[in-house]
Amino acid sequence: MATHVNVAPAATPAKRKIDWSSLWKKEDWWAVYLGLFFVVIAYIAMAINPKNSPLNIVKAATPAVWPKTSLLANLGANWGSYVFLYVLLLVLTLIASLLMGEKAGNYIKGFTVLFILGLLTLIIGTWQFFNKYGLEYPFWALVIGMIIGNIWTFPEWFQAASKRTEFFIKTAIVLLGASLSFTAVVQGGGWGFLEALIIVAGGFTVAFVIGRALGFDQKFAAVLGAGASVCGISAAIAMGSSVKEEEKKISYVLSLVMIYALILIFLLPLLSKGLFMLNDYVSGAWIGGSELADAAGLASAGMIGEKAVQAFTLVKLNRDIMIGFLCFIFAWIAATSWEKNAEGKADPMVIWYRFPKFVVAFFLVSFVVTSFVVSYTQPVVNVQFIANLNTIRTWLFVMAFLCIGLNMKFKEIRAMGSKPLIAFTVVALVNVILGFICANLFFGGILAAPLH
């Protein structure tokens, strides 16, 4: 996921105590808290009035497709919904940001600009002409973000919001669980895990083989493999910290993740629908096994449709889950084998610190919302509950996609050497090929019943 990056210092091999402050200082935990809070208030509102939820003001806060519907009339009729959602998101994310160390004034100004850019992006993405060709808000958020990010040097107050890519995207993924029935998660989860396992194993194998051929040290090969085959920037940072790789080398991988994530956003949907004529579920599973970052993958799958997003999530979340275990394994290997004069043992708590907690919340929400259907019926849940969460999710996604573009600096691309580019290209290509094969086998009805 493209974001402002501060590479944390490497964990020492010595055993350490649990860092309880991470419960209120880490984006991973705040994504869980915020996502579950939205689910709770949406449920309470539905329970109060199953025929007309008091929270229904939220779902009007996205522009209708225009000029089929008058844009100005739509915005004028629903201005209160936009104001309400702005205040809701600002207050809740501000609380989290303050506890994570941001200054209130900086974050409020930065978030306000980001929200305005988000509205502009949604307006452009709902123009009927662009909408017809699938050029919806994920595409425009990236384009607008890249243009602004490469001509404007961000002041500190704007960075307070623009660096929160992972916070926005992880919270949105928790809410995505409400739209993905637990039945579908169970049906596709096992195959999604198998595809993810094949992708990660293949990616790391290729990374180490080509790394040796090009003269990379083992630590850099591990970081490259994590960035290219697990979950992009988050994985590269986590792996770099686990094996104590140099910050400069980690930055190489981060820049490459950003480049290829952007390329694949547009290339995979084009190949899926234009060349191979894959159905939406297979397309999403291919993207889930091939894309390098959650936000980029969601943007790519979003260009195809909701079914593609669901299949993408099943596969990509399984890849994300693996980072905690991989970090522990490679931290132990680095501490005991790669580092000269290494002392002590690898810290087993690294699994806890690296495990993506928002993934657990995603499955919890999926399970809970599926149970709501039993009490309220699917139509009621869709209209009075999921529709409101989907609007909140859309806004979190659009801000995350904007942040990706805003942090894509072309000067960082020029500073990269050629060898990392060659290695990363090979690993990414292997992922795309393996992802295509696995998606068709596991989600195309060849080895398993296709999702529906």
C-alpha positions in Angstrom: 0.0 0.0 0.0 1.5 3.3 -1.0 1.9 5.6 2.0 4.3 7.9 3.8 6.8 5.5 5.3 8.8 5.6 8.5 10.8 2.4 8.6 10.8 1.2 12.2 14.1 0.1 13.8 14.7 -3.6 13.7 13.6 -5.7 16.6 16.5 -7.2 18.6 16.7 -10.9 18.9 16.4 -10.6 22.7 13.1 -11.4 24.3 11.0 -8.3 25.0 7.8 -7.5 26.9 4.5 -7.0 25.2 4.1 -3.4 24.0 0.7 -2.6 25.4 0.8 0.9 23.9 0.4 -0.6 20.5 -3.3 -1.0 21.4 -3.8 2.7 21.0 -0.8 3.7 18.9 -1.0 1.4 15.9 -3.2 1.8 12.8 -3.9 -1.9 12.7 -5.8 -1.7 16.0 -7.5 1.5 15.2 -8.8 0.0 12.0 -10.4 -2.7 14.1 -11.9 -0.3 16.6 -13.2 2.1 14.0 -14.6 -0.6 11.7 -16.4 -2.4 14.5 -17.8 0.9 15.8 -19.3 1.6 12.4 -20.9 -1.8 12.3 -22.3 -1.4 15.9 -23.9 2.0 15.2 -25.3 0.8 11.9 -26.8 -2.2 13.6 -28.3 -0.1 16.4 -29.8 2.3 13.9 -31.3 -0.6 12.0 -32.7 -2.2 15.2 -34.4 1.1 16.1 -36.2 1.3 12.8 -35.8 -1.6 10.4 -38.0 0.2 7.8 -36.1 3.5 7.9 -32.7 3.5 9.7 -31.8 6.8 11.4 -28.4 6.4 9.9 -29.8 6.4 6.3 -28.6 10.0 6.0 -25.2 8.5 5.4 -25.9 6.6 2.2 -26.9 9.8 0.3 -23.4 11.1 0.6 -22.2 9.9 -2.8 -23.0 11.7 -6.1 -25.4 9.9 -8.5 -24.3 9.2 -12.0 -24.7 12.4 -14.0 -25.9 14.0 -16.2 -28.4 11.2 -16.1 -29.3 12.8 -12.8 -28.6 16.5 -12.3 -25.3 16.8 -10.4 -26.1 20.2 -8.8 -29.6 19.1 -7.8 -28.3 15.9 -6.3 -25.5 17.7 -4.3 -27.9 20.4 -3.2 -30.6 18.0 -2.0 -28.0 15.9 0.0 -25.6 18.5 1.3 -26.5 17.6 4.8 -25.4 14.0 4.3 -22.0 15.2 3.1 -21.6 17.4 6.1 -22.7 14.7 8.5 -20.3 12.1 7.0 -17.4 14.6 7.0 -18.0 15.4 10.7 -18.4 11.7 11.6 -15.2 10.6 9.8 -13.2 13.6 11.0 -14.1 13.2 14.6 -13.5 9.4 14.8 -10.2 9.4 12.7 -9.0 12.5 14.7 -9.4 10.7 18.0 -7.3 7.8 16.6 -4.7 10.1 15.0 -4.3 12.1 18.2 -3.6 8.9 20.1 -1.2 7.9 17.4 0.8 11.1 17.9 -0.6 13.6 15.4 -1.4 17.3 16.1 -5.1 18.1 16.1 -4.8 21.3 14.0 -2.6 19.6 11.4 -4.9 16.6 11.0 -8.1 18.6 10.8 -6.7 20.8 8.0 -5.2 17.8 6.2 -8.3 15.7 6.5 -10.5 18.5 5.3 -8.4 19.0 2.1 -8.4 15.2 1.6 -12.2 15.0 2.0 -12.7 17.8 -0.6 -10.4 16.0 -3.0 -12.4 12.9 -2.3 -15.6 14.7 -3.3 -14.0 16.0 -6.4 -12.9 12.5 -7.3 -16.3 11.0 -6.7 -17.9 13.7 -8.9 -15.5 13.0 -11.8 -15.9 9.2 -11.3 -19.7 9.4 -11.5 -19.7 11.3 -14.8 -21.8 9.0 -17.1 -19.2 9.0 -19.9 -16.3 7.8 -17.6 -18.6 5.5 -15.6 -19.6 3.7 -18.8 -16.0 2.7 -19.5 -15.2 1.7 -15.9 -13.1 4.8 -15.2 -14.6 5.3 -11.8 -13.3 6.8 -8.6 -10.4 4.5 -7.9 -8.8 5.4 -11.2 -9.4 9.2 -10.8 -8.2 9.1 -7.2 -4.9 7.7 -8.2 -4.5 10.1 -11.2 -5.5 13.2 -9.2 -3.2 12.1 -6.3 -0.2 11.6 -8.5 -0.6 14.9 -10.3 -0.8 16.8 -7.0 1.8 14.8 -5.3 4.5 15.5 -7.9 3.9 19.2 -8.3 3.3 20.2 -4.6 5.6 19.8 -1.7 3.3 18.8 1.2 3.3 20.9 4.3 3.4 19.1 7.6 -0.3 19.7 8.3 -1.3 17.9 5.0 1.0 15.0 5.7 -0.8 14.4 8.9 -3.7 13.0 6.8 -2.0 12.0 3.5 0.3 9.5 5.2 -2.7 7.6 6.7 -3.2 5.3 3.7 -3.1 2.1 5.7 -5.4 3.4 8.4 -8.1 4.2 5.8 -7.7 1.1 3.7 -7.6 -1.3 6.7 -10.8 0.2 8.2 -12.5 0.0 4.8 -11.5 -3.7 4.5 -13.1 -4.4 7.9 -16.3 -2.8 6.6 -16.0 -4.9 3.4 -16.8 -7.9 5.6 -20.3 -6.6 5.9 -20.8 -7.0 2.1 -19.2 -10.4 1.9 -21.4 -13.2 3.4 -19.6 -15.6 5.7 -20.9 -18.4 3.5 -18.9 -17.0 0.6 -15.9 -16.6 2.8 -16.0 -20.2 3.9 -16.7 -21.4 0.4 -13.8 -19.6 -1.1 -11.5 -19.1 1.9 -9.8 -22.5 1.7 -9.1 -22.1 -2.0 -8.1 -18.5 -1.4 -5.6 -19.6 1.2 -4.2 -22.3 -1.2 -3.7 -19.7 -4.0 -2.1 -17.3 -1.6 0.3 -20.1 -0.3 1.3 -21.0 -3.8 1.9 -17.3 -4.8 4.0 -16.5 -1.7 6.0 -19.7 -1.9 6.7 -19.1 -5.6 7.6 -15.5 -5.1 10.1 -16.1 -2.3 11.7 -18.9 -4.2 12.2 -16.8 -7.2 13.4 -13.8 -5.1 16.1 -15.9 -3.5 17.2 -17.6 -6.7 17.4 -14.4 -8.8 18.8 -12.5 -5.8 21.7 -14.9 -5.6 22.3 -14.6 -9.4 22.4 -10.8 -9.1 24.5 -10.7 -6.0 22.0 -9.5 -3.5 22.4 -10.4 0.2 19.9 -12.7 1.8 18.2 -10.0 3.8 17.5 -7.9 0.7 16.1 -11.0 -1.1 13.8 -11.5 1.8 12.5 -8.0 1.7 12.1 -8.1 -2.1 10.2 -11.4 -1.8 7.9 -10.0 0.9 7.2 -6.8 -1.1 6.5 -8.6 -4.3 4.6 -11.6 -3.2 2.9 -10.9 0.1 1.4 -7.4 0.8 3.6 -4.8 -0.8 4.8 -1.9 1.3 3.5 -3.2 4.6 5.3 -6.5 4.1 8.5 -5.0 2.9 8.7 -2.7 6.0 7.8 -5.5 8.3 10.3 -7.9 6.8 13.0 -5.3 6.7 12.5 -4.7 10.4 12.5 -8.4 11.1 15.8 -9.1 9.3 17.4 -5.7 10.1 17.9 -4.7 6.5 19.3 -1.2 5.6 16.7 1.5 5.2 18.0 2.5 1.8 17.5 -1.0 0.4 14.0 -1.2 1.9 13.2 2.1 0.1 14.2 0.5 -3.2 11.6 -2.2 -2.7 9.0 0.3 -1.6 9.4 2.4 -4.8 9.2 -0.7 -6.9 6.0 -1.9 -5.2 4.4 1.5 -5.9 5.4 1.4 -9.6 4.2 -2.1 -10.3 1.1 -1.8 -8.2 0.1 1.2 -10.3 0.8 -0.7 -13.6 -1.1 -3.8 -12.5 -4.1 -1.7 -11.5 -4.9 -1.0 -15.1 -3.2 -4.0 -16.8 -5.0 -6.8 -14.9 -8.6 -5.6 -15.6 -7.7 -5.1 -19.2 -6.3 -8.6 -19.6 -9.1 -10.1 -17.5 -12.0 -8.7 -19.4 -10.5 -7.6 -22.7 -8.2 -10.5 -23.6 -9.2 -13.6 -21.5 -12.9 -12.8 -21.0 -12.8 -14.1 -17.4 -15.8 -13.9 -15.2 -15.7 -11.4 -12.3 -14.9 -13.9 -9.6 -11.9 -15.4 -11.5 -10.8 -11.8 -12.4 -10.9 -10.8 -8.8 -9.0 -13.9 -7.6 -6.3 -13.3 -10.3 -5.9 -9.7 -9.0 -5.8 -11.0 -5.5 -3.0 -13.3 -6.3 -1.0 -10.8 -8.4 -1.4 -7.3 -7.1 1.2 -6.0 -4.7 -0.9 -3.9 -2.4 -4.3 -4.0 -0.9 -5.4 -0.5 -2.0 -4.1 -1.0 -5.5 -5.7 -4.4 -5.8 -9.0 -3.0 -4.6 -8.8 -0.2 -7.1 -8.1 -2.8 -9.8 -10.9 -5.2 -8.7 -13.2 -2.2 -8.3 -12.9 -1.4 -12.0 -14.5 -4.8 -12.7 -17.2 -5.0 -10.1 -18.3 -6.0 -6.6 -17.9 -9.7 -7.3 -14.3 -9.2 -8.3 -13.7 -7.2 -5.1 -15.1 -10.1 -3.1 -12.9 -12.7 -4.7 -9.9 -10.4 -4.6 -10.4 -10.0 -0.8 -10.6 -13.7 -0.2 -7.2 -14.2 -1.8 -5.4 -11.0 -0.9 -6.4 -11.2 2.8 -4.9 -14.7 2.9 -1.6 -13.3 1.6 -1.7 -10.6 4.1 -2.3 -13.0 7.0 1.0 -14.8 6.1 3.2 -11.8 6.8 3.2 -12.3 10.6 4.4 -15.9 10.3 6.9 -15.1 7.6 8.4 -12.3 9.7 8.8 -14.6 12.6 10.5 -17.3 10.5 12.9 -14.9 8.7 13.7 -13.0 12.0 14.7 -16.3 13.5 16.8 -17.3 10.4 18.4 -13.9 10.2 19.3 -13.9 13.9 20.7 -17.4 14.0 22.2 -17.8 10.5 22.6 -14.7 8.5 24.0 -12.3 11.0 27.6 -12.7 12.2 28.0 -13.0 15.9 24.3 -13.1 16.4 23.4 -13.6 20.1 20.2 -14.7 21.7 17.1 -16.0 20.1 14.5 -14.7 17.7 11.7 -12.9 19.5 8.5 -15.0 19.2 6.4 -11.8 19.9 7.2 -10.7 16.4 4.3 -12.8 15.2 1.9 -10.8 17.4 3.3 -7.5 16.4 3.2 -8.3 12.6 -0.1 -10.1 12.5 -2.8 -8.0 10.7 -5.5 -7.7 13.3 -7.9 -6.0 10.9 -8.2 -9.4 9.1 -9.7 -11.0 12.1 -12.2 -8.1 12.3 -13.1 -8.6 8.6 -14.1 -12.2 9.2 -15.9 -11.3 12.4 -18.0 -8.7 10.7 -18.8 -11.1 7.8 -20.0 -13.7 10.3 -22.0 -11.3 12.4 -23.7 -9.6 9.5 -24.6 -12.9 8.0 -26.4 -13.7 11.2 -28.3 -10.5 11.0 -30.0 -11.7 7.9 -31.7 -14.5 9.9 -33.4 -11.9 12.1 -34.1 -9.1 9.6 -34.1 -10.7 6.1 -31.6 -9.9 3.4 -33.5 -7.0 1.8 -33.8 -5.2 5.1 -30.1 -5.7 5.9 -29.0 -4.6 2.5 -31.0 -1.3 2.5 -31.0 -0.3 6.2 -27.5 -1.6 7.2 -25.1 -2.6 4.4 -25.9 0.4 2.2 -24.8 2.8 4.9 -21.6 0.9 5.6 -20.9 0.8 1.9 -21.0 4.6 1.7 -18.6 4.9 4.6 -16.4 2.3 2.9 -16.4 4.1 -0.4 -15.2 7.3 1.2 -12.4 5.5 3.1 -11.4 3.8 -0.1 -11.3 7.0 -2.1 -9.2 8.8 0.5 -6.8 5.8 0.6 -6.5 5.8 -3.2 -5.8 9.5 -3.2 -3.1 8.9 -0.6 -1.5 6.3 -2.8 -1.2 8.8 -5.7 -0.1 11.6 -3.4 2.8 9.6 -2.2 3.9 8.3 -5.6 7.1 10.5 -6.2 8.7 10.2 -9.6 12.1 11.3 -8.3 12.2 8.2 -6.1 11.7 6.1 -9.2 14.6 7.7 -10.9 16.9 7.0 -7.9 16.5 3.3 -8.2 19.1 1.0 -9.6 18.6 -1.5 -12.4 19.3 -4.7 -10.6 16.4 -4.4 -8.1 14.2 -3.5 -11.0 15.1 -6.6 -12.9 14.6 -8.9 -9.9 11.4 -7.3 -8.9 10.0 -7.5 -12.4 10.7 -11.3 -12.6 9.1 -11.9 -9.2 6.0 -9.8 -10.1 5.7 -11.6 -13.5 5.9 -15.0 -11.8 3.1 -13.9 -9.4 0.9 -12.8 -12.3 1.4 -16.2 -14.1 0.8 -18.3 -10.9 -2.1 -16.1 -10.0 -3.8 -16.6 -13.4 -3.4 -20.4 -13.1 -4.6 -20.6 -9.5 -7.6 -18.3 -10.1 -8.9 -20.4 -12.9 -8.3 -23.7 -11.1 -9.7 -22.6 -7.7 -12.4 -20.0 -8.7 -13.2 -20.9 -12.3 -15.0 -24.2 -11.6 -12.1 -26.5 -12.6 -11.1 -27.9 -9.2 -13.8 -26.2 -7.1 -17.3 -25.0 -7.5 -17.2 -21.4 -8.6 -18.4 -18.7 -6.2 -21.9 -17.3 -6.7 
